[in-house]
């Protein structure tokens, strides 16, 4: 449906807004994903879209905290790290 297409585009094109904390960005991303649970996007792609939507500074901080790159972690580890860092931002 067009709703599915719209939500998928919103999820895949999400970007962190200027002045938005990591916590606010993460919460907005989760709410968007939860707004249409039948989006059929894999957890791996969801985390990739979230990661791609961050600016270089946040991405560098998360990569440093992960000990490499977010994409090198398991999905559970990556989600846990983002949750932890977001709650501290």
C-alpha positions in Angstrom: 0.0 0.0 0.0 1.0 3.6 -0.3 1.1 3.9 3.5 3.7 1.1 3.6 5.8 2.8 0.9 5.6 6.1 2.7 6.7 4.6 6.1 9.5 2.7 4.5 10.8 5.8 2.8 10.5 7.7 6.1 12.5 5.0 7.9 15.2 4.5 5.2 15.7 8.3 4.8 15.7 9.3 8.5 18.2 11.9 9.5 19.2 13.3 12.8 18.0 16.9 13.1 20.3 19.8 14.0 20.1 20.4 17.7 18.5 17.0 18.3 20.2 14.8 21.0 21.1 11.2 20.3 18.3 10.3 22.7 15.7 12.4 20.8 16.8 11.0 17.5 16.7 7.3 18.8 13.3 7.8 20.3 11.9 9.4 17.1 13.4 6.6 15.1 11.8 3.9 17.4 8.4 5.6 17.3 8.5 5.8 13.5 9.3 2.1 13.3 6.6 1.2 15.9 4.0 3.4 14.1 3.8 0.7 11.4 5.0 -2.6 12.7 4.4 -4.3 9.3 7.1 -2.3 7.5 8.9 -5.6 6.8 12.4 -4.0 7.2 15.0 -6.3 8.8 16.5 -5.3 12.1 19.9 -5.1 10.4 18.6 -2.6 7.8 16.8 -0.6 10.5 20.1 -0.1 12.4 21.9 0.7 9.2 19.4 3.4 8.3 19.6 4.8 11.9 23.4 4.8 11.6 23.4 6.5 8.2 21.1 9.2 9.5 23.6 10.4 12.1 26.2 13.0 11.5 29.9 12.1 11.4 30.6 13.1 15.0 27.9 10.9 16.5 28.8 8.0 14.2 32.4 8.3 15.3 31.4 8.3 19.0 29.3 5.2 18.5 32.0 3.5 16.5 34.6 4.3 19.1 32.3 2.9 21.9 31.7 -0.2 19.9 35.4 -0.9 19.5 35.2 -0.7 15.7 32.1 -0.1 13.7 28.5 -0.4 14.7 28.0 -2.8 11.8 30.6 -5.2 13.2 28.5 -5.8 16.3 25.6 -8.3 16.6 22.2 -6.7 16.3 21.5 -7.2 20.0 24.9 -5.6 20.9 24.3 -2.7 18.6 20.8 -1.9 19.8 22.0 -2.2 23.4 24.9 0.2 22.8 22.7 2.7 21.1 20.1 2.5 23.9 22.9 3.0 26.5 24.5 5.9 24.7 21.1 7.6 23.9 20.1 7.4 27.6 23.3 9.2 28.5 23.0 12.0 26.0 
